[in-house]
Amino acid sequence: PISYKSMKRAETGRPHLFRLIAMIHKTAYILAYDMLRKKGVHDWVERRAVGIIGLPYLSLILVALLTLKDEPNTGHKIVTGILIGWAVVAAWCTSGFQFKPSDWRMEVREELDLRYLYWKKAIAVYYAVVIAVAVAAGFVMPYI
């Protein structure tokens, strides 16, 4: 029998991990969008919300570029490739929902109504891991 999970995977064309990451980004986007609306910000709300969820990946790319040496060795190339690759994969995961009509917003709002704390904690943990990897790479890169 075909399960709901496999139908969703076939629908999105992305594996479960990437769907989870995309859902984390969608939820973070909705929370940032709502926060900006509550603060009374009406100009460029959608672009600001996208910018907020993209900040951790900007930190990955900045760490990768700022810690490069004049002549990078193999270790530097591997770590830089991993950091920039992670940022590119995350951007790929989020690109699908940014260009679609707003029907995904209803899905996310329903999910937030059901499991608000779960998604809030998932966002915090995921972004904490991204920032921790960026910080760790910043400390390790000079010694590779």
C-alpha positions in Angstrom: 0.0 0.0 0.0 1.0 3.6 -0.6 1.5 5.6 2.5 1.0 9.3 3.1 4.7 9.7 3.5 5.6 8.1 0.2 2.9 10.1 -1.6 4.3 13.3 -0.2 7.8 12.3 -1.2 6.6 11.5 -4.7 4.7 14.8 -4.8 7.7 16.9 -3.8 10.3 14.8 -5.4 12.6 15.2 -2.4 13.7 12.7 0.2 12.2 12.8 3.7 15.2 14.7 5.2 14.9 17.5 2.6 11.2 17.6 3.1 11.8 18.1 6.8 14.3 20.8 6.1 11.9 22.5 3.7 9.1 22.3 6.3 11.4 23.9 8.9 12.1 26.7 6.5 8.5 27.1 5.6 7.6 27.3 9.3 10.4 29.7 10.1 9.2 31.9 7.1 5.6 32.0 8.4 6.8 32.8 12.0 9.1 35.6 10.7 6.4 36.9 8.4 3.9 37.0 11.3 6.4 38.6 13.6 7.1 41.4 11.0 3.4 41.9 10.4 2.8 42.3 14.2 5.6 44.8 14.5 3.8 47.0 11.9 6.4 46.5 9.2 4.5 46.6 5.9 7.3 47.3 3.4 9.1 44.3 1.8 7.7 41.9 4.4 8.1 38.8 2.3 11.6 39.6 1.3 12.6 40.4 4.9 11.1 37.1 6.0 13.2 35.2 3.4 16.2 37.2 4.5 15.7 36.1 8.1 15.5 32.4 7.3 18.6 32.8 5.0 20.9 34.4 7.6 22.3 31.1 9.0 23.4 30.0 5.5 25.0 33.3 4.9 27.1 32.7 8.0 28.2 29.3 6.5 29.2 30.9 3.3 31.0 33.8 5.0 32.9 31.5 7.3 34.0 29.4 4.3 35.1 32.5 2.4 36.7 34.4 5.2 38.8 31.6 6.5 40.3 30.6 3.2 44.1 30.9 2.9 46.0 32.2 0.0 46.8 28.7 -1.1 44.2 26.4 0.4 45.1 22.8 1.0 42.9 19.7 0.5 41.4 20.0 4.0 40.4 23.6 3.4 38.8 22.7 0.0 36.8 19.9 1.6 35.5 22.0 4.5 34.7 24.9 2.2 32.9 22.6 -0.2 30.9 21.1 2.6 29.9 24.5 4.0 29.0 26.0 0.7 27.3 22.8 -0.4 25.1 22.7 2.7 24.1 26.3 2.1 23.2 25.5 -1.6 21.2 22.4 -0.6 19.3 24.5 1.9 18.6 27.1 -0.7 17.4 24.4 -3.0 15.1 23.0 -0.3 13.5 26.4 0.2 13.3 27.5 -3.4 10.3 25.2 -4.1 7.9 27.0 -1.8 9.0 30.5 -2.4 7.8 30.5 -6.0 4.6 28.6 -5.6 1.1 30.0 -4.9 0.2 30.6 -1.3 -1.5 27.2 -0.7 1.5 26.0 1.2 0.9 28.7 3.8 -2.4 27.0 4.8 -0.6 23.7 5.2 2.0 25.3 7.4 -0.5 27.2 9.5 -2.5 24.0 10.0 0.7 22.2 11.1 1.5 25.0 13.4 -1.9 24.8 15.0 -1.4 21.1 15.6 2.3 21.1 16.8 3.4 24.6 17.4 6.1 23.8 20.1 7.5 20.9 18.0 8.2 23.1 15.0 9.5 26.0 17.1 11.9 23.7 18.8 12.9 22.0 15.5 13.7 25.4 14.1 15.7 26.4 17.1 17.7 23.1 17.1 18.3 23.2 13.3 19.5 26.8 13.2 21.6 26.2 16.4 23.3 23.3 14.5 23.9 25.5 11.5 25.4 28.3 13.5 27.5 25.8 15.7 28.9 24.3 12.5 29.8 27.7 11.2 31.5 28.7 14.5 33.3 25.3 14.7 34.5 25.7 11.2 35.7 29.2 11.9 37.9 27.9 14.8 39.1 24.8 13.0 39.9 26.2 9.6 43.1 28.1 10.5 44.6 24.8 11.9 43.9 22.5 9.0 
